[in-house]
Amino acid sequence: LCFAQKDVFQLKDIEKIAPKEKGITSMSVKEILQSLVDDGMVDTDRIGTSNYFWAFPSKALHARKRKLEELESQFAESSQKKEALQKNIEKSKIGREDTVERAALIEELAALRQKKEQLKAEIDKYRECDPDVVEEMRQTNKIAKEAANRWTDNIFSIKSWAKRKFGFEESRIDKSFGIPEDLDYID
């Protein structure tokens, strides 16, 4: 509408003209117009108390030209990157040609990697004899022993408190809480 008449309109003018000329229901004119403004296809400005709307063909042409220039520059940039990557690929291929010597080295590398894995598995088999692992086990056992003795001490303290506070017999406390009769500190 704005393109065809190359004029400036107010909303009420567009609401009258659009249903007649373009077949748009008058109820949806405001929505469509707002959508066109949001998309940048129609310009709007408030002058005094009125809002004016317009769209000139030259603006759309300039927008398309800018978009085309932007896309062309992106294409040129991408083409340059592609060429640089192709050159890098060609450089990388130098010295990596399939030769008998290279094939032999690749085969030797695979064999050495396999041997490394076998040796690693063998070392893992004898890991329990490693002095560092044995020392770590000793430290872990020491910490576990201290923790067990601490809990045993806590149980004895609670049993003593319960005997004093409630006058329970030790055997009754042991039976009620499932404490073994032979509970003692670990040496």
C-alpha angles and dihedrals in degrees: 000000000000090000093050098048097030091216141119118255140190120224093254090053092051091047089057099042102039098064091050100043104028103025094239116148112248091234093063099042094091092050094048092046091051090049091052090048090050091050091050094242094115125038124218136188136175114234113182107316097335133083116221126200130199143158124189124196092231091063092053090047092051091047091053091047091051091049091048092050090048092050092046091052090048089050092050091048091049091048090053091049090049091052091048091050091048089052090049090051091051091048090049092052091058108101092014098084115138103261133157090251092051092048090051091050092049090050091048091049091052091049092049091049090051091049090049090055091049092050091047090053090049091050090050089053091059095039093111089065093054109116092222092052091046091051090048089052090051091052091047091049091049091052091047091049091051091049092049091050090048091054091045089053090049091052091050090049093051092046090051091049092048091050092051097040101041103016094237120162116247093238091052091052091048092050095045095051099034095246112161116240092230094055108143142145119287115242 
